[in-house]
Amino acid sequence: MNIEQFNDLKTVTAIYDWHKSKRKDAHRPHLGGSQIGNDCSRALWYQFRHAWSPTFDGRVLRLFETGDLAEDRFVRELRAIGCTVWEVDPDTGKQIRFTACGGHFALSLDGVVEGLPDAPKTPHTLEFKTMNDKNFRALKNLGVQKSKPIYWAQCQIGMHLAGLDRCLFMAVNKNDDTLYAERIHLDLAEALALVAKADGIVFADVPPTRMNDDPSFWLCKFCSYWAVCHGCKIPEVNCRTCANSTPERDGEWSCTKHGKALGVCTDHLFIPPMMPKGWEVLDASPDRVVYHDEEGEVIANEGNSEALFEGRQQ
């Protein structure tokens, strides 16, 4: 048996397929605090509106699980050196979770710790990460805020919503198991600005401005929502992509047709600014929007969104 045959063993494929089979729903019900530091508010709006389901192969999904497994090890190690760690909410038995924006914006902590050798009396929120060697070296040289601003924003939101002013950020180098730890201080002004950013995204009726109008811009090319933002794909059909639905301040969704969100229905009408670049609105009413697409075809969206979606996603 040669090396190529070893690499083609069906066992590996079966494991990757198993990881894909476990993934039930690509959409979160809320805008996640772990992503609010993303510079592109439009991508976050697409995420919150369930505009597109990012796809990941089995290897990447297994990599995600590697990060989850590392969290348990960090907790075990902190307890072993004498720290007190709460990794779940004692009232619910689930991960410690906080919300804002009426519940539409949420963040779960990796835990809360007390008794750190560096600050024995100060409680800290916990944030754990795994990194490849390149990112880990940048982290050691620059710190969290400069090397990983999305993680830093996540820490700020976590501290603010938890009512604490310190966070212990820990990372492990996946290449050699070297650890990095940094105590991050709360920047209240930044935390409040991030919550305001989330509020603006959650309650926006239309997508925010693109980060860059050039579809070949490097950050856009690697975005999970490129297909609907710059490409030719129309959004997925669900209540959140419908012009009839609105996120409310009580955390619910309302519908002008049915009172509350029902899931996909025959009255679905796409939010016009979500449609592909080059589509122009020729006529619009509460029950019907007529478009002129980039090829000159006239397309009517009138309670036929499922057919429209299925016919144009190839």
N, C-alpha and C positions, 0 to 999 in steps of 0.2 A: 504493500500500500504506500503510495507516495504522499507528499505533503498536501497536494491539491485534494486528494481523497479525504485526508484528515479534516481539512477545512470544510468539506461538504457533508460531514456527518449529519444525518437527519435529526439526531438528538438535539443539536444546537437550534435548528429551525423549529423543532417542536417546543422548545423552551421559550423562544421568542414569540411564537404563536400563542402560547399560554398566557404570556404577559399581555398581549393584545386582547385576548378574550376576556381578561379581567376588567378592562377599561370599559365602563358602562356608558358614561356620559362625559363628553369633552367640555361641557359648559358648567360654569359655576353659577349658582343662583344670585351671587352678589359680585360687586366690583372688589377685587382682592387687594388688601393692603400690601401684599408682597410685591405687587406690580405698580403701585401708584407712583413710584419714582421714575417710571418710563417717561422719556422726554416727549413721546408722541401721545397726546391726549386723544387723538383720533383713533389710534389702535386700541386704547383703553375703552373708548366708547363702543367700538365694534365688539370688543370682548364682552362688555356688559350687556349689549343688545343681542348677543348670540348670533352675530351676523355670519359667522363662519366657524366650522369645526376644524381646528388644527389637527393634523394627523401625525402620529409618531410611530416609528417602527418598534418592533419588540425590543431591540437592543437599547433604544433610548428610554423606553418605559422601564426596563430593568435598571437603567442608570438612575432614574428617578427613585426607584425603590432603594437603591444603594444609599442615597441621601437620607431616606427615612430610617433605614437601619442604623445609620451612624448616630442619629439622635438618641437612641436608646443607650448606645455606648457612652456618649458624652454624659448623659444623666448618671449612669452607673459610676463613671469615673469621678464626677463631682461629689457624689455621695461617699465614695471610697476615701476621698481626702478630707472628709468631715463637713461638707456643705449640706444644707437642707434644701432639697429641690422639690418643687411642686410642678409636675409635668402635666397634670390634669386638674380640672376644676373639681374641688371636693364635693360641690353640690350636684354636679351632673355626671361626674366620672368620665367626662370627655375633655378634649383639648381646651385649654383656656382661650376663650374667644370674646372679642369685643366688637361692637358695631357703632356705626355713625350714619348720618344721612338717612335717618329713619329705618336703618337696618339694611339698606341697599349697599352699604360699604362695610366690609368686615375684615378682621385680621385675627388669626390664631397665633398665640405665642408657643414657642417650643418649651416654655416653662418660666418659672420664677425661682431665683436662688437667693439664699442667705448664707452667710458664714464664709465668704470667699477669703482666702489668705490675704488678698490685696485690700479688702474692705470688709472686715468681719461683721459689722453692724448694718451695712447698707444693703437693702434688697435690690436685686437687679432683675430685669426681664432677661430672657435667654433667647439667643438666636444662633442656630448651628448651621454650618454649611460644609460641603465637601467641594474640593477644587482640584483642577489639574495643576501641574507644576508651574506652567506659565502664569496662570492667574494667581496662584499662591505666592509666587515670588513678587508679583506686582503688589499684592496685599501687604506683604512684609515691608516692602520698600516705601509704600505710599500711605498705608492705612486704609480703613474701610471707606471713608468719605470720598477720597480721591480715586481709589482703584475700583470701587464697586458702589457708585452712588445709589443704585436701586436698593441694595442691601441696607445702606445707611438710612435711606428714606423709610424702609420697612422698620428699622429699629426705632426711628423717631416716632412713627405712628404707634408702634407697640408701647413705648414708654408713655406717650401722651394719653392713650386710651386706658392704659392700666393705672394711671395716676402715679407713676414712678419717674424718677429722674436719672436713672442709670440703667444701662444695658450691658450685659456681657455677651460680646460677639465672639464665637469660637469657630475656627475652620480647621479642616484637616487636609493635608496634601495627599491626594490619592496615590501619588507615585511612591512616597517613602514614609507616610504616616506621621510626618512632622506636624505639630500642632501650632496654631496661632490663636492668641486671645487678646482682645482689646476692650477696655471699658469705655463705653461711649456715653457722653453726657447729653441730656435732653436739650435740644434747641427748640424752645417753645414756639418762637416765631415761625420756624420752618415747619414744625408739626401742624400748627394752625393753618399755614399756607397749603399744606398737603391735604388737609381735610377739606379746605375750601375748593381745592382743585378737584377732589373727588365729588363734592357736591355739584360743581359745575358740570362735570361729565355725566353724572347720574341723571340729572334733571334737564339735560339739554335735549331739545326736540329733534335737532339735526346734528350730524357729525361735525366735530370741530375741524378747523382748517388742517390740511395735510402738513406734515412736517416738511415735506419737499414735493414739489409738483413733478419732479423728474423720477419716473419709475425705475431708473437705473441707479438712483442714489443708494449708496451701500447699505445704509440702515433700513431703507425701505425694502430692498431686495431680500433681506433676511427676515422680514416681518411675517408673522403667521397670517396677517390679514392683507397681504399684498394682492391676492387674487380679487378681492372685492374693492380694494381702495384704488389700485392702479390697473388691475387686470380687466378681463371681460366677463367675470362671473357675477351673477346677481346674488344677493344675500340668501341665506336659508329662510325657509318659511316657518315662522313661529310668532307668538304674540309680540315678542320684543322688536321684531322687524316690521311690525304693522303700524300704520299711521293712526289706527283707532285706539292704540293702547298707550297708557301713560303711567310712569312710576309715581306713586303717591308718597307723601311725607310719613305715612304710617307704615311704610315698608311693603305695602301691597301694590298691585298693578290694577288699574281701572281700564275699562273698555267702553268706548262711546256706543258700541253696538249691543253689548251684552251686560254691561254694568261692571263685570269683573273679568279678568283674563280666563279664558277657557282652554287654552291650547290652540292648536291649529283649527281654523274653522273656514267655512266657505265665504266669509266676509273679509278675509285677509286682504289688505291693501298695502303694498310696500311703501315705506317712507321714501318719497321721491329722491332726496339727495343721497340715498344709499345706492342708487342704481349706478351702473358702470359709467365711467367717463365717456363723454360723447353722446349720452342719451339726453335728449331735450324734451321737456314737458310741452306738449301741444295743447292739452286740455285737462283740467282737473276739477273734480267735484268730490263730495264726501264719499261717493260710491264708485268712482271711476277715475283713473288717470291714464291718459293716452300719451305715449312716448314716440319720439322719432329717434331710432337708434343710430349707431355710428355708420351703419351701412345703408341708411335711408329707409329702412323698413318701419312701418307704423305698427306699434304694439299697444294693445289695450290691456290694462290691468284692472279687471272688474270682477273680483271674487273668483278669479281663476289663477291665483298665485301658485298653487301647487303645479298646475300644468305648465305655467310659465317657467317655473324653477326647473322642473324636470326636463323641459325641452331645450334648455339653454346652458346646462352644466357639463356638457360633453367636451 
